[in-house]
Amino acid sequence: MPRPAVLSLPPWLAHAFRTQRGPVPWSAVTRGALAAGPLLLAGVVAGRVSDGVVAAIAAMLAGINDRPGSRRASVRRLGVPALAGALGLLVGTYTGQLLSAVPLTLFLTLLGLAAGGMSAVGPVASAAGTQLLVAAAIGAGMPAAESGWQRALAFLAGAGWLLLLRLALPTPGSLAGDFRFDGEREAVADVYDAVAALLDAVGGDTATTRRAALTAALDHAQDALAGPRLRRYAGSAAERRLHAQYAAALPLAEAATALAWAGEPLSARAAEGLRRLAAAVRGNTGTGPLPAPSRSAPALRALDDALLHAAETFDRTAGGAHRPLARRRGAGDAVRAALGTGGREYGLRVALCFGASAAVAQALHHTRWYGQHQHWYWLPATAVFLVKPDLGPLASRVLSRAAGTVLGALVFAGLAALLPRPEGLIVLVAVCGALVPVATRNFGALTAVVTVLVLALVMVGGEPQASVSRIGETLLACVIVLIVGHLPMPGERGGGVRARLAAAASAAHAYLVHVLSESGDRTERWVLRREAYRTLAEARTAIALAAAELPALARHTEGTDAVAAVLERLVDTTTACAVHLDDTGRLTSRHTRQLQELLDELEHGQEWVRPPVAA
């Protein structure tokens, strides 16, 4: 009997239904419930409703960025976008008051160009660019009696309140260990678990996936430990020990990657010691005796040596005074990323979308399409979220935003008819604030929750029921972004993917040159290895998003996935070479042949990996 055909959705449509999985982040849910709703209540009780609304909006935007991680990392992840949002609100308020429609539109367009280019620097910069533009649209399109600096202070107070909750409130399990290292200890322990999982998968079909999971775990731990600090180095013995435990995982990860490259299955004994190390990190305890793996091959000997080094590190009362091993990026790197191919392409699209939506919104506002509504911020603010490529493929974002807004507006219309004002609306804001950390797993769900929350806020602020007009403005923003997203642009398409692949190729080249030079500086080698794998992971993410676009856009990045796969094999082979050189001082014919084959393959993808990689 023939099997029924399985319905296969196109990538751009399937992405709209994709949802991140994982346990409910109850700590973030608690912070969300204690942020926007209570801030709005405080504003109503104090007779400063407008300030309460602005503070609640800031808390909501900060809640969208309130992702799992360490307390120290959350300072940058929440604080930098909040500062950008306050600046945007300040600038938007004063320009909205001083400029007429045409000069204001031109100014917002230029602001979109700058914020779009800035978003290419990294995730935090992207969040900052988003909040800058959204707050500027709110400041210009939501007139208020308060001055710009008062609104900016209220915005900072709202975001600062959520950040204070993040720093002060414990998360589940943190009280059992050290409250100061909430998130950091778990991140380091996950690295050891990921190394163990890779060793278990050596020689199997899942080895490549497990190696990618190890890269993600190392990236997460690096970010968790490298947050801002008052002093240059870790201040306490416990923190120095945790940093040393992270550093001790790097040679273990290197050896495990070399074993995965060799492809010969290992006994379960090889991974047992790694899991004991992970448990010791989580419990802040000693390791006890660790089972030693076989020493029959260079990579196995490297794994055994790294285990011995880790055991010594765990037995010390404190580690060295070093920072997490990572290549530091300065202001020059940020400027180059913003002005590079990815930054230019993204900046131009953001500018066109933001400027066009602001112009249309003001035209509709001045022709009284809004009726009695005085606010025109929704259309440009919606366009900002829609044009962001790190939120998913363009068609998926548009579909999710449209569906989420319609659902949220209809739900709010029903609730607004039943709830008492303002008490019921304040409770609704608190409930939505609690739902934001869960809703971030799907863009459509997040849109629905945010729509209900914002409509409740503006109604408390004195605006009449606006569900129908918000649906119309959202659909109009979807049309604008779809049109601009498919317009031909100066230069080559796929600039974001091109920039990521070029960075990955450059990092892989630097790592290869260092290893083949047989330098004895292992610390520098591990820094270069981390940079190579991290940039590759970023390129993979950009490529996956580009591949899920509509065919008219996806065709511009065809073949990039194959180039990234070659780069990954090159970095894996380079790691295997480094481990073998440490043990024997020379490479085998398999190593040299594999390197040459991979470099030859990269010659066919030169257009995607400028500057070119060469031996």
C-alpha positions in Angstrom: 0.0 0.0 0.0 1.6 3.3 -1.0 2.4 5.8 1.8 0.4 9.0 1.8 2.4 12.0 0.5 3.6 14.3 3.3 2.8 18.0 2.8 6.0 20.0 2.5 5.7 23.7 3.1 8.0 26.1 1.3 10.8 27.4 3.6 9.5 30.9 3.8 6.1 29.6 5.1 7.5 26.9 7.3 9.7 29.4 9.1 6.6 31.3 10.2 5.4 28.3 12.2 8.8 27.5 13.7 8.9 27.9 17.4 12.0 27.6 19.7 11.6 24.9 22.3 12.8 24.8 25.9 11.5 25.1 29.4 9.4 28.0 30.4 11.7 30.8 31.6 9.8 31.4 34.9 12.3 34.0 36.2 11.9 36.1 33.0 8.1 35.6 33.3 8.2 36.9 36.8 10.3 39.9 35.8 7.9 40.7 33.0 4.9 40.6 35.3 6.7 43.0 37.7 7.8 45.5 35.0 5.4 47.1 32.6 2.2 46.7 34.7 3.5 48.0 38.0 5.3 50.9 36.2 2.0 51.9 34.5 0.2 51.6 37.8 2.8 53.9 39.5 2.3 56.5 36.7 -1.5 56.4 37.1 -1.4 56.7 40.9 1.1 59.5 40.7 -0.9 61.4 38.2 1.8 61.1 35.5 0.0 58.7 33.1 2.1 59.7 30.1 5.4 58.9 31.9 4.0 55.6 33.1 3.1 54.7 29.5 6.6 55.6 28.3 8.2 53.6 31.1 6.0 50.6 30.4 6.9 50.7 26.7 10.6 50.8 27.6 10.1 47.8 30.0 8.3 45.9 27.3 11.1 46.5 24.8 13.7 45.5 27.4 11.7 42.4 28.1 12.0 41.3 24.4 15.8 41.4 24.9 15.6 39.6 28.3 17.1 36.3 27.1 18.8 33.5 29.0 22.3 34.3 30.1 24.4 35.6 33.0 23.6 38.7 35.0 26.8 40.4 33.8 25.9 39.8 30.1 22.4 41.2 30.6 23.9 44.6 31.5 25.0 45.1 27.9 22.2 43.2 26.3 19.5 45.3 28.1 21.4 48.5 28.8 22.8 49.4 25.4 19.5 49.2 23.6 17.8 51.1 26.4 20.3 54.0 26.0 19.7 53.9 22.2 15.9 54.0 22.8 16.1 56.9 25.2 18.2 58.8 22.6 15.7 58.0 19.9 12.8 59.2 22.0 14.6 62.4 22.8 15.5 63.1 19.2 12.1 62.0 17.9 10.2 64.2 20.3 12.1 67.4 19.5 12.3 66.8 15.8 8.6 66.0 15.8 7.9 69.3 17.5 10.2 71.5 15.4 10.1 70.0 11.9 7.3 70.0 9.3 6.3 66.8 7.5 8.9 66.8 4.7 12.0 67.7 6.7 11.0 65.3 9.4 10.6 62.5 6.9 14.1 63.2 5.5 15.5 63.2 9.0 13.9 59.9 9.9 15.2 58.4 6.7 18.8 59.4 7.5 18.3 58.0 11.0 17.2 54.7 9.5 20.3 54.6 7.3 22.5 55.0 10.3 20.6 52.6 12.6 20.4 50.0 9.8 24.2 50.1 9.2 24.8 49.9 12.9 22.6 46.8 13.1 25.2 44.8 11.1 27.7 45.1 13.9 26.2 42.4 16.0 23.1 41.3 18.0 23.3 44.0 20.7 23.9 46.7 18.1 21.0 45.4 16.1 18.7 45.6 19.2 20.0 49.1 19.8 19.3 50.1 16.2 15.7 48.7 16.5 15.0 50.6 19.8 16.5 53.8 18.4 14.1 53.8 15.4 11.0 52.6 17.3 11.5 55.2 20.0 12.2 57.9 17.5 8.9 57.0 15.7 7.0 57.0 19.1 8.6 60.4 20.0 7.7 62.0 16.7 4.3 60.3 16.2 2.9 60.3 19.8 2.6 64.0 20.8 2.8 64.6 24.6 2.9 67.5 27.0 6.2 66.4 28.5 9.5 67.6 27.1 11.8 65.3 25.2 14.3 64.9 28.1 11.5 64.0 30.5 10.2 61.3 28.2 13.8 60.0 27.8 14.3 59.8 31.5 11.0 57.9 31.9 12.2 55.5 29.2 15.5 54.9 31.0 13.6 54.4 34.2 11.4 51.8 32.7 14.2 49.8 31.1 16.4 50.4 34.1 13.7 48.9 36.4 13.7 45.6 34.4 17.5 45.5 34.4 17.4 46.0 38.2 15.0 43.1 38.5 17.3 41.0 36.3 20.3 41.8 38.6 18.5 41.5 41.9 16.0 38.7 41.6 17.3 35.1 41.8 16.6 32.5 39.1 15.6 28.9 39.8 18.6 27.0 41.1 20.8 30.0 41.7 20.2 30.1 45.5 21.6 26.5 45.7 24.9 27.7 44.3 26.6 31.1 44.1 24.1 33.9 43.5 26.8 36.0 41.9 27.4 33.6 39.0 23.8 32.9 38.0 23.9 31.8 34.4 27.7 31.8 34.1 28.3 28.5 36.0 25.6 26.7 34.0 27.1 28.0 30.7 30.5 26.7 31.6 29.1 23.3 32.7 27.2 23.1 29.4 30.5 23.3 27.5 31.8 20.2 29.3 28.5 18.4 28.5 28.8 19.4 24.9 32.4 18.1 24.6 31.1 14.8 26.2 28.3 14.6 23.7 30.7 15.2 20.8 32.9 12.3 22.0 29.9 10.1 22.2 29.0 10.9 18.6 32.5 10.4 17.1 32.3 8.1 14.1 28.5 8.5 13.9 26.1 10.5 11.7 25.5 13.1 14.4 29.1 14.2 14.9 28.8 17.3 12.8 25.7 18.4 14.6 27.3 17.8 18.0 30.3 19.8 16.9 28.0 22.7 16.0 26.3 22.4 19.4 29.8 22.6 21.1 30.5 25.8 19.2 27.1 27.2 20.4 27.9 26.2 24.0 31.4 27.8 23.8 29.9 31.0 22.3 27.3 31.2 25.1 29.8 30.6 27.8 32.2 33.2 26.3 29.4 35.8 26.3 28.3 34.9 29.8 31.8 35.4 31.2 32.8 38.4 29.1 30.1 40.9 30.3 31.1 44.4 31.5 32.9 44.7 34.8 34.3 47.5 36.9 37.8 46.0 37.0 39.7 44.5 34.1 40.0 41.1 35.6 37.8 38.8 37.7 37.6 40.2 41.2 37.0 37.1 43.4 38.8 33.8 43.8 35.6 32.0 42.9 35.1 34.0 39.7 38.8 33.5 38.7 38.3 29.7 39.3 35.2 29.7 37.0 37.2 31.5 34.3 40.0 29.0 34.6 37.5 26.1 34.3 36.2 27.7 31.1 39.8 28.0 29.8 40.5 24.4 30.7 37.6 23.3 28.4 39.2 24.8 25.3 42.0 22.1 24.9 39.3 19.4 25.6 37.1 20.9 22.9 40.1 21.0 20.5 41.0 17.3 21.2 37.4 16.2 20.8 37.1 18.1 17.4 40.3 16.3 16.2 38.8 13.0 17.3 35.6 13.7 15.4 37.7 14.6 12.3 39.5 11.2 12.5 36.1 9.5 12.7 37.1 6.5 14.7 34.4 5.6 17.4 35.4 5.8 21.0 34.5 3.9 24.1 32.0 5.4 26.6 34.9 5.8 29.0 36.3 8.8 27.0 33.3 11.0 27.7 32.7 9.9 31.4 35.4 12.3 32.8 33.8 15.2 30.9 30.5 14.6 32.5 32.1 14.5 35.9 33.7 17.9 35.2 30.4 19.3 34.2 28.8 18.1 37.4 31.7 19.6 39.4 31.2 23.0 37.7 27.5 23.0 38.5 28.0 22.0 42.1 31.2 24.1 42.6 32.8 20.9 44.0 35.9 18.8 43.3 36.0 16.3 40.5 37.2 13.2 42.3 39.2 10.6 40.2 38.7 10.9 36.5 38.8 7.9 34.2 41.6 8.3 31.7 41.0 7.5 28.0 43.3 5.4 25.9 46.5 7.1 24.7 46.8 5.1 21.5 46.5 8.1 19.1 47.7 11.8 19.1 44.2 13.1 19.6 43.5 10.7 22.4 46.8 11.6 24.1 45.8 15.3 23.7 42.4 14.5 25.3 44.1 12.7 28.2 46.5 15.6 28.8 43.7 18.1 28.7 41.8 16.0 31.2 44.8 16.0 33.5 45.1 19.8 33.1 41.4 20.3 33.8 41.6 18.1 37.0 44.5 20.2 38.3 42.6 23.4 37.5 39.5 22.1 39.3 41.6 21.2 42.4 43.0 24.7 42.8 41.3 27.1 45.1 41.5 29.9 42.5 42.4 30.3 38.9 44.5 32.8 37.1 43.6 36.5 36.6 42.8 36.2 32.9 39.7 37.2 31.0 37.8 34.7 28.8 39.9 33.9 25.7 38.4 35.9 22.9 39.5 38.3 20.3 38.5 41.8 21.3 36.7 43.9 18.8 37.2 47.7 18.9 35.4 50.7 17.5 37.3 50.3 14.2 35.8 46.8 13.7 32.3 48.1 14.4 32.7 50.9 11.9 34.0 48.6 9.2 31.1 46.2 9.8 28.6 49.1 9.6 30.1 50.5 6.4 30.7 47.1 4.8 28.6 45.3 2.2 26.1 44.0 4.8 25.8 47.3 6.7 25.3 49.3 3.5 22.6 47.0 2.1 20.8 46.7 5.3 21.1 50.4 6.1 19.7 51.4 2.7 16.7 49.0 3.1 15.9 50.2 6.6 16.2 53.8 5.5 13.8 53.3 2.6 11.3 51.3 4.7 11.4 53.6 7.7 11.3 56.8 5.6 8.5 55.6 3.3 6.4 54.4 6.2 6.9 57.7 8.1 5.9 59.6 5.0 2.8 57.6 4.4 1.8 57.7 8.1 2.1 61.5 8.2 0.1 61.8 4.9 -2.7 59.7 6.3 -2.5 61.6 9.6 -2.8 65.0 8.0 -5.7 63.9 5.7 -7.6 62.7 8.9 -7.6 59.0 7.8 -7.0 58.3 11.5 -10.2 60.1 12.5 -9.8 61.4 16.0 -6.5 59.6 16.6 -3.5 62.0 17.1 -0.8 59.3 16.9 0.9 58.1 13.7 3.8 56.1 15.1 2.4 52.6 14.5 3.2 52.4 10.8 6.9 53.3 10.9 7.4 51.4 14.2 5.9 48.3 12.5 8.1 48.7 9.5 11.2 48.7 11.7 10.4 45.2 13.1 9.4 43.9 9.6 12.6 45.0 7.9 15.0 43.3 10.5 16.6 40.2 8.8 17.7 38.7 12.2 14.0 38.1 13.1 13.5 35.7 10.2 13.0 35.7 6.4 11.1 38.6 4.9 8.0 36.8 3.8 7.8 34.9 7.1 8.2 38.2 9.1 5.4 39.8 7.1 3.0 36.9 7.4 3.7 36.5 11.1 3.4 40.2 11.8 0.1 40.5 9.9 -1.4 37.5 11.5 -0.2 38.4 15.0 -1.5 42.0 14.7 -4.9 40.9 13.5 -5.2 38.3 16.3 -3.9 40.7 19.0 -6.1 43.6 17.9 -9.2 41.4 17.8 -8.4 39.9 21.3 -7.9 43.4 22.7 -11.1 44.7 21.1 -13.0 42.0 23.0 -11.2 42.5 26.3 -11.5 46.3 26.1 -15.2 46.0 26.0 -15.3 43.9 29.1 -12.5 45.2 31.4 -12.9 48.1 33.7 -10.7 51.2 33.1 -8.0 51.7 34.0 -7.7 48.9 36.5 -8.5 46.1 34.1 -6.2 47.5 31.4 -3.3 47.7 33.9 -3.8 44.1 34.8 -3.8 43.2 31.1 -0.5 45.0 30.7 1.0 43.0 33.5 -0.2 39.7 32.1 1.1 40.6 28.6 4.5 41.6 30.2 4.7 38.2 31.7 3.9 36.5 28.4 6.5 38.4 26.4 9.5 36.1 27.4 7.6 33.0 26.3 6.2 34.7 23.1 9.7 35.6 21.9 10.0 32.0 20.7 7.7 32.8 17.7 7.5 36.1 15.9 3.8 35.9 15.3 3.0 35.1 18.9 5.3 37.9 20.1 3.5 40.3 17.7 0.1 39.3 19.1 1.2 39.8 22.8 2.9 43.1 22.0 -0.2 44.4 20.1 -2.4 43.7 23.1 0.0 45.3 25.4 0.6 48.5 23.4 -3.1 49.0 22.7 -3.8 48.7 26.4 -1.1 51.2 27.2 -2.2 53.9 24.7 -5.8 53.5 25.8 -4.8 54.1 29.4 -2.9 57.1 28.0 -6.2 58.6 26.7 -6.3 57.3 23.1 -9.7 55.8 22.0 -10.0 52.2 20.9 -7.8 51.8 17.8 -7.8 48.1 16.9 -9.2 48.5 13.4 -6.8 51.3 12.4 -3.8 49.3 13.8 -4.7 46.4 11.6 -4.9 48.6 8.6 -1.6 50.3 9.4 0.1 47.0 9.9 -1.1 45.6 6.6 0.1 48.8 4.9 3.5 48.4 6.6 3.7 44.8 5.3 3.1 46.0 1.7 5.7 48.7 2.0 8.4 46.3 3.4 7.6 43.6 0.8 8.0 46.2 -2.0 11.2 47.7 -0.7 12.5 44.2 0.2 12.4 43.2 -3.4 13.6 46.4 -5.0 17.0 46.2 -6.8 19.7 47.9 -4.8 23.2 49.3 -5.7 25.9 46.7 -5.5 25.6 43.0 -5.1 22.6 41.3 -3.4 23.1 39.1 -0.4 25.5 41.6 1.3 24.8 40.4 4.8 25.7 36.8 3.9 28.7 37.9 1.8 30.1 39.9 4.8 29.6 37.0 7.2 31.2 34.5 4.9 34.1 36.8 4.2 34.7 37.3 8.0 34.5 33.5 8.4 37.0 32.9 5.6 39.4 35.5 7.0 39.2 34.0 10.5 39.8 30.5 9.1 42.8 31.7 7.1 44.3 33.4 10.2 43.8 30.2 12.2 45.4 28.0 9.5 48.4 30.3 9.1 49.0 30.2 12.9 48.8 26.4 13.1 51.1 25.8 10.1 53.6 28.3 11.5 54.0 25.8 14.4 53.9 28.6 16.9 54.1 27.5 20.5 51.5 30.1 21.6 48.6 27.9 22.4 46.6 30.7 24.0 46.6 32.6 20.7 45.8 29.4 18.8 42.7 28.9 21.0 41.6 32.5 20.5 41.9 32.1 16.7 40.1 28.8 16.8 37.2 30.4 18.8 37.0 33.2 16.3 37.0 30.9 13.4 34.2 28.7 14.7 32.2 31.7 16.0 32.2 33.6 12.7 31.3 30.4 10.9 28.3 29.9 13.2 27.2 33.5 12.4 27.6 32.9 8.7 25.6 29.7 9.0 22.7 31.6 10.7 22.7 34.3 8.0 22.8 31.7 5.2 19.9 29.7 6.7 17.7 32.8 7.0 18.6 33.9 3.4 17.7 30.4 2.1 14.3 30.6 3.6 13.4 33.8 1.7 11.1 33.9 -1.3 12.8 32.4 -4.4 13.3 35.9 -5.9 15.6 36.7 -2.9 16.9 33.3 -2.0 18.6 32.9 -5.4 21.0 35.7 -4.6 22.7 33.5 -2.0 22.6 30.1 -3.7 25.7 28.1 -3.2 26.8 29.8 0.0 25.8 26.9 2.2 28.3 24.7 0.3 31.0 27.3 0.8 30.3 27.5 4.5 30.5 23.6 4.7 33.9 23.7 3.1 35.1 26.4 5.5 33.9 24.3 8.4 35.8 21.2 7.2 38.8 23.4 6.7 38.7 24.6 10.4 38.0 21.1 11.6 41.0 19.9 9.6 43.2 22.7 10.9 42.2 21.7 14.5 43.2 18.1 13.7 46.5 19.4 12.3 47.2 21.5 15.4 46.7 18.5 17.7 48.8 16.2 15.6 51.6 18.7 15.3 51.7 19.1 19.1 52.2 15.3 19.4 54.5 14.4 16.5 55.8 17.7 15.1 54.8 16.8 11.6 51.7 16.3 9.5 50.6 13.1 7.9 49.8 12.8 4.2 46.1 12.6 5.1 46.3 16.0 6.8 48.1 17.7 3.9 46.0 16.1 1.2 42.8 17.2 3.0 44.0 20.7 3.4 44.9 21.0 -0.2 41.6 19.6 -1.4 39.7 22.0 0.8 41.7 25.0 -0.3 41.1 24.0 -4.0 37.4 23.8 -3.3 37.4 27.3 -1.8 38.9 28.6 -5.1 35.5 27.9 -6.7 33.7 30.0 -4.1 36.0 33.0 -4.2 33.2 35.4 -5.0 31.7 34.7 -1.6 34.8 34.6 0.6 36.6 37.9 -0.2 39.4 38.4 0.9 40.3 35.0 -0.6 41.7 32.1 1.5 45.0 30.8 0.3 47.5 28.4 1.7 
